[in-house]
Amino acid sequence: MEFDRELIVRAQQGDRSAHEAIVNQYSTMVFRLISRFFRSREDVEDIAQDVFLKLFDRIDQVRPDENFPGWLARVTVNTCYDELRKTRRRKEAMETYGPEMAASQTVNPPEPDFLGKARIALQRLDPKLRIPLVLKEVEEMSVEEIAKTMGLTQTNVKVRLFRARKKLQSMLGDRGE
Amino acid sequence: MNPLNEFFKRERKRIFEPDAFFTQRVMARIEAGVANKHASRLRDLDFWEVIPSFARPVLALALMLILCFVIVDLFVPQLPQRGMVESFLAPEQSPSESFLYTDSDVASQDVLQQLIAPEED
């Protein structure tokens, strides 16, 4: 995606119209990335707003000659990672401290089909494994792009991808092979 | 076809788009955040940040002078106008006694009269 370096400089100087232009230009990309990890529109919208707030809070750190969309993707993925970890902790706490309540609310849920099971299995994956897997398989990023976006080495990304696939397959049984 | 690949293919199609007012909502939050940050920064300002930079040296000098004056006043003893014995005895001395013990000048006529009068009795 082409980006306007002048726009970044103006945003760094506190130009409100530049901020607005950046939100207009990049909100679709941010929404698309967040949609990969969250299924509710409200969650996606809230996180997207947080991403832009973080962006303008740290706009001074952006170098105009840097790949701005890549930097923004990194902020977005990091925000998603934090949110996924929070959600995971909340779920674990619910399962630990409120099993009776959780059981009473789920009265014989229908058995999900394979796609439903895959979705649940993916949601249960540790965000450390889930994010690179989704970026690779759904967002179709290369290992190099994932490494840059997540701030990891390429080897580390490959290891995580391998573990994520293995774990997903073990959760789904043989059908995931 | 691998079912997992099918699942990922479907996931690719599941995308949310920002609505027409998304930018306005973000800008409103940014402005609210800026206002809050400004307010909290004002709250957190210390004494020197409140004072304009050009007035700081003058105020600093004035404060230093006041501090020096207070220190001098506290630690350097004032020179007494009279000695301790003098100030202790002062209320009990009559003008005639004062003339006898301390004054070196010639006494006034009244004082001399007072000194002489008891001897005449």
Interface residues (C-beta under 8 A of the other chain):
Chain A: R16 H19 E20 V23 N24 S27 T28 F31 R32 I34 S35 R36 R39 R41 V44 E45 A48 Q49 F52 L53 F56 D57 F114 L115 A118 R119 L122 V134 E137 V138 E140 L168 Q169 L172 R175 G176 E177
Chain B: N2 P3 L4 E6 F7 F8 R10 E11 R12 R14 I15 F16 E17 P18 F22 T23 R25 V26 M27 R29 I30 G33
